[in-house]
């Protein structure tokens, strides 16, 4: 039988106790490190040099021309700007452009992806904290608002912010003052606020999840970015840009997109917008399989374009195919008309058909509620 002295027993208990404390310390370190790395990924300094060419960003769409005019008029001012548009429509690029063309371009453009930061950490991440403000605050930390001094602060998906955080940001907008967590005195900062939203902030104010006074402050100027399905005339420019970009990145020869794929892309509704297009072209450069590319576009396009089929009687495949083709042509023409401000001459030129052919095709769509061309303003 093994005999253990009191001293040896005490030593064993001490080792076990220290091992348990070390295990707890390692768990805490992993948690803190993981949270810190998550914040690094969620909030970053935006590199304004890595921007596509201006003709790629704006294309030829009249709606993008309006957005460009507003951007150029407001870039050098200090007024807050609200960027509205669906996910993937280019709000991040526009925020970088605003900063790059502003008087603050030499300062930092600090991006905060609001939903990526836990609600319990967003206040300390934005406004910083003093040493000893809470458990684990071993040093003083500057927040993102303070880091954006003399620069721009970009809040992506601002609609996800808590009401209390909105109130503190409202104070920054009003007089430039804020207070670190645990501090007694307020600080002042000079920054330009740029916000982005892919939801309806007006509806959020009505249901009480977004402050009305904060909403009025951040949308001093609003830039609406159209979805890709409303600017299909820009598809060739965007496709060429992404083909060249990823061909150089992967060191392969660019493979042009076929006319058949281009037709499918015009009819596609692009729920993921430009981001989805970029991912598709990147895969196309790597794989180069037209069938795989078309398979991603066909499910949505085909289900919308297949006409009603009465299976009670024999059917004509030729007639059904002809009807589906007419429907596809109609959707393409309507989208290009809308993108060209309903100009028939521009639409015919872009579609590479004669003006007379376009008029003939439009006659077939008159009984299908073709929108009337807006009257020109007399002012």
C-alpha positions in Angstrom: 0.0 0.0 0.0 1.3 3.4 -1.0 1.8 5.8 1.9 1.5 9.6 1.3 2.8 12.2 3.8 0.8 15.3 4.7 3.4 17.4 2.9 3.1 15.4 -0.3 -0.7 15.5 -0.1 -0.7 19.3 0.3 1.7 19.5 -2.7 -0.7 17.4 -4.8 -3.7 19.6 -3.9 -1.7 22.7 -4.7 -0.7 21.3 -8.1 -4.3 20.4 -8.9 -5.5 23.8 -7.8 -3.0 25.6 -9.9 -3.8 23.4 -12.9 -7.5 24.3 -12.5 -6.7 28.0 -12.3 -4.4 27.7 -15.4 -7.2 26.0 -17.3 -9.6 28.7 -16.4 -7.1 31.4 -17.4 -6.6 29.8 -20.8 -10.3 29.6 -21.4 -10.6 33.3 -20.6 -7.7 34.1 -22.9 -9.3 32.1 -25.7 -12.6 33.9 -25.2 -11.0 37.4 -25.1 -8.7 36.6 -28.1 -11.6 35.3 -30.1 -13.7 38.4 -29.4 -10.8 40.6 -30.3 -10.2 38.9 -33.6 -14.0 39.1 -34.3 -13.8 42.9 -33.8 -10.8 43.2 -36.0 -12.7 41.5 -38.8 -15.8 43.5 -38.2 -14.2 46.9 -38.0 -11.3 47.9 -40.3 -9.6 50.8 -41.9 -10.9 51.0 -45.5 -8.2 51.2 -48.1 -9.4 53.9 -50.4 -6.7 53.2 -53.1 -8.2 49.9 -54.1 -11.1 51.2 -56.2 -12.4 50.2 -59.6 -12.3 52.8 -62.4 -15.0 55.5 -62.4 -16.5 54.3 -65.7 -16.9 50.8 -64.1 -18.5 52.1 -60.9 -21.1 54.3 -62.7 -21.5 52.7 -66.1 -23.9 54.3 -68.4 -27.1 54.0 -66.5 -29.1 57.3 -66.0 -29.9 56.3 -62.4 -26.2 55.9 -61.7 -25.5 59.3 -63.3 -27.9 60.9 -60.8 -26.1 59.1 -58.0 -22.7 60.4 -59.3 -24.0 64.0 -59.5 -25.1 63.9 -55.9 -21.8 62.3 -54.8 -19.7 65.0 -56.6 -21.8 67.8 -55.1 -21.6 66.6 -51.5 -18.2 64.9 -51.3 -16.3 68.0 -50.2 -19.0 69.0 -47.6 -19.2 67.8 -44.0 -22.9 66.8 -44.1 -23.8 63.3 -43.2 -24.7 61.0 -46.1 -27.1 58.0 -46.1 -26.5 55.4 -48.8 -29.5 53.3 -49.5 -29.7 50.2 -51.6 -30.0 46.4 -51.7 -27.2 44.2 -50.4 -24.4 44.0 -52.9 -25.4 47.2 -54.8 -22.1 49.0 -54.2 -22.7 51.0 -51.0 -19.2 50.2 -49.7 -17.6 51.5 -52.9 -19.6 54.7 -52.7 -18.5 55.3 -49.1 -14.9 55.0 -50.1 -15.5 57.4 -53.1 -17.1 59.9 -50.8 -14.1 59.9 -48.5 -11.5 59.8 -51.4 -13.1 63.0 -53.0 -13.6 64.8 -49.7 -11.4 67.3 -47.9 -10.8 64.5 -45.3 -9.1 62.2 -47.8 -5.8 62.4 -45.9 -7.5 61.2 -42.7 -8.7 57.7 -41.9 -11.8 56.2 -43.3 -13.0 53.9 -40.6 -15.6 51.2 -41.4 -17.8 49.6 -38.8 -19.9 46.6 -39.9 -22.5 47.1 -37.2 -24.3 43.7 -37.2 -21.0 41.8 -36.9 -20.3 43.3 -33.5 -22.1 41.9 -30.4 -24.6 44.3 -28.9 -22.7 44.1 -25.6 -19.5 45.3 -27.2 -20.7 47.8 -29.8 -20.6 50.8 -27.4 -17.1 50.2 -26.2 -15.9 49.5 -29.8 -17.4 52.8 -31.0 -16.6 55.1 -28.1 -13.7 53.4 -26.3 -13.1 53.0 -22.6 -10.8 54.1 -19.8 -8.5 51.8 -17.9 -10.5 50.0 -15.1 -13.9 50.9 -16.5 -15.0 47.3 -16.3 -13.5 43.9 -15.6 -10.9 43.2 -18.2 -10.3 46.9 -19.1 -6.5 46.7 -18.3 -5.6 49.6 -20.6 -7.3 52.7 -22.1 -8.7 52.1 -25.6 -9.7 54.6 -28.2 -13.0 53.9 -30.0 -13.7 54.0 -33.7 -15.3 57.4 -33.4 -12.1 58.8 -32.0 -10.0 57.0 -34.6 -12.0 58.7 -37.4 -11.0 62.1 -36.1 -10.3 64.4 -39.1 -11.5 61.6 -41.3 -14.7 59.7 -42.1 -16.7 57.1 -40.1 -18.6 54.6 -42.2 -21.4 52.7 -40.4 -22.5 49.8 -42.5 -26.0 48.5 -41.9 -26.7 51.3 -39.4 -30.3 50.0 -38.8 -29.0 47.3 -36.5 -27.7 49.7 -33.9 -29.3 49.8 -30.4 -31.3 52.8 -29.5 -28.8 53.8 -26.7 -25.9 53.8 -29.2 -28.0 55.8 -31.6 -28.5 58.4 -28.9 -24.7 58.7 -28.3 -24.0 59.0 -32.0 -26.7 61.7 -32.2 -24.7 63.7 -29.7 -21.6 63.3 -31.9 -23.5 64.7 -34.8 -24.9 67.6 -32.8 -21.7 69.0 -31.2 -18.9 66.5 -31.9 -18.7 65.4 -28.3 -18.7 61.9 -26.8 -17.5 60.2 -23.6 -15.5 57.0 -23.3 -16.9 54.3 -21.0 -15.7 55.0 -17.5 -14.5 58.5 -18.2 -15.7 61.6 -16.3 -15.0 64.2 -19.0 -16.3 64.3 -22.6 -14.1 64.5 -25.6 -14.5 66.3 -28.9 -14.0 64.8 -32.4 -14.3 66.2 -35.9 -15.5 63.4 -38.3 -17.8 63.0 -41.2 -20.5 60.3 -40.8 -21.5 58.1 -43.7 -24.2 55.5 -43.1 -25.5 52.6 -45.2 -28.8 50.8 -45.0 -30.3 47.9 -47.0 -33.6 48.1 -45.1 -36.3 50.7 -44.8 -35.2 53.0 -41.9 -38.4 55.0 -42.2 -40.4 51.8 -41.3 -38.0 51.2 -38.4 -38.7 54.6 -37.0 -42.4 53.8 -37.1 -42.0 50.5 -35.3 -39.7 52.1 -32.7 -36.5 50.3 -33.5 -34.8 53.4 -34.9 -34.8 56.9 -33.5 -36.6 59.5 -35.6 -34.2 62.3 -34.6 -31.2 60.2 -35.5 -32.8 59.3 -38.8 -33.3 63.0 -39.7 -29.6 63.7 -38.8 -28.0 60.9 -40.9 -30.0 61.5 -44.1 -29.1 65.1 -44.7 -28.2 63.8 -48.1 -29.5 60.4 -49.4 -28.0 58.6 -52.3 -30.1 55.7 -53.7 -28.2 53.0 -55.4 -30.2 51.0 -57.9 -30.2 47.2 -58.0 -28.4 45.5 -60.8 -31.6 44.4 -62.5 -32.4 48.1 -63.0 -29.1 48.9 -64.7 -28.6 45.8 -67.0 -27.1 48.1 -69.6 -24.0 48.3 -67.4 -23.6 44.5 -67.5 -21.0 44.4 -70.3 -18.8 47.0 -68.5 -19.0 45.2 -65.2 -18.4 41.8 -66.8 -15.3 43.0 -68.6 -13.9 44.6 -65.5 -14.3 41.4 -63.4 -13.0 39.2 -66.2 -9.8 41.3 -66.4 -9.5 41.6 -62.6 -9.6 37.9 -61.9 -7.8 36.8 -65.0 -4.8 38.8 -63.8 -5.3 37.6 -60.2 -5.4 33.9 -61.2 -2.8 34.2 -64.0 -5.1 32.8 -66.7 -6.3 34.1 -70.0 -9.7 35.7 -69.8 -12.6 33.8 -71.4 -15.2 36.1 -72.9 -18.8 35.5 -71.9 -20.8 34.1 -74.8 -23.8 36.0 -76.3 -26.1 33.2 -75.0 -24.9 33.7 -71.5 -25.3 37.5 -71.9 -28.9 37.1 -72.9 -29.6 35.0 -69.8 -27.8 37.5 -67.6 -30.1 40.3 -69.0 -33.2 38.3 -68.1 -31.9 37.3 -64.6 -33.2 39.3 -61.6 -29.8 39.4 -59.7 -31.0 39.1 -56.0 -27.3 39.5 -54.9 -26.6 42.4 -57.3 -23.1 43.3 -58.2 -21.6 41.1 -55.5 -23.3 38.1 -57.0 -22.2 39.0 -60.5 -18.6 39.3 -59.3 -18.7 35.9 -57.6 -20.1 34.3 -60.8 -17.5 35.9 -63.0 -14.7 34.8 -60.6 -16.0 31.2 -60.8 -16.3 31.5 -64.6 -12.6 32.6 -64.8 -11.5 29.6 -62.7 -13.8 26.9 -64.2 -14.7 28.3 -67.6 -17.8 26.1 -67.9 -20.6 27.8 -69.8 -23.1 25.1 -68.8 -22.4 25.5 -65.1 -22.7 29.3 -65.5 -26.0 29.0 -67.3 -27.3 26.6 -64.7 -27.1 29.3 -62.1 -29.1 31.7 -64.2 -31.7 29.4 -65.7 -33.7 28.3 -62.7 -35.1 31.7 -62.0 -35.3 32.8 -65.6 -37.0 29.7 -66.9 -39.6 29.4 -64.1 -40.7 33.0 -64.8 -40.7 32.7 -68.6 -42.5 29.3 -69.1 -46.1 30.2 -70.2 -49.2 28.5 -68.8 -49.6 25.0 -70.4 -52.9 23.4 -70.7 -52.2 19.6 -70.5 -55.8 18.7 -71.1 -55.2 18.7 -74.9 -52.2 18.0 -77.1 -49.7 20.9 -77.1 -47.3 22.4 -79.7 -43.8 22.6 -78.5 -43.0 25.1 -81.2 -45.8 27.4 -80.1 -44.8 27.2 -76.4 -41.1 27.9 -77.3 -42.1 30.8 -79.4 -44.3 32.3 -76.6 -41.4 31.9 -74.1 -39.0 33.6 -76.5 -41.4 36.5 -76.9 -41.7 36.8 -73.1 -37.9 36.8 -72.8 -37.5 39.5 -75.5 -40.2 41.6 -73.8 -38.4 41.5 -70.4 -35.1 42.4 -71.9 -36.5 45.3 -73.9 -38.4 46.6 -70.9 -35.3 46.5 -68.7 -33.1 48.2 -71.3 -35.8 50.8 -72.0 -36.0 51.6 -68.3 -32.2 51.8 -68.0 -32.1 54.2 -70.9 -34.8 56.5 -69.6 -37.4 55.0 -72.0 -35.5 56.3 -75.0 -36.3 54.0 -77.9 -33.4 55.2 -80.0 -30.8 54.5 -77.3 -32.5 51.1 -76.6 -32.3 50.1 -80.3 -28.7 51.1 -80.5 -27.7 49.2 -77.3 -29.6 46.1 -78.4 -27.9 46.3 -81.8 -31.2 46.2 -83.7 -32.7 48.7 -86.0 -35.1 51.3 -84.7 -37.9 49.9 -86.9 -37.4 46.4 -85.5 -37.6 47.8 -82.0 -40.9 49.5 -82.8 -42.2 46.3 -84.3 -41.4 44.4 -81.2 -42.9 47.0 -79.0 -46.2 46.8 -80.9 -46.5 43.2 -79.7 -46.1 44.3 -76.1 -48.6 47.1 -76.1 -51.4 44.8 -74.9 -49.1 43.6 -72.0 -49.0 46.9 -70.1 -45.9 48.4 -71.6 -45.2 51.5 -69.5 -45.7 54.8 -71.3 -42.6 56.9 -71.9 -42.5 59.7 -69.3 -43.2 63.1 -70.7 -40.3 65.5 -70.9 -40.2 68.3 -68.3 -41.1 71.7 -69.6 -39.2 73.5 -66.8 
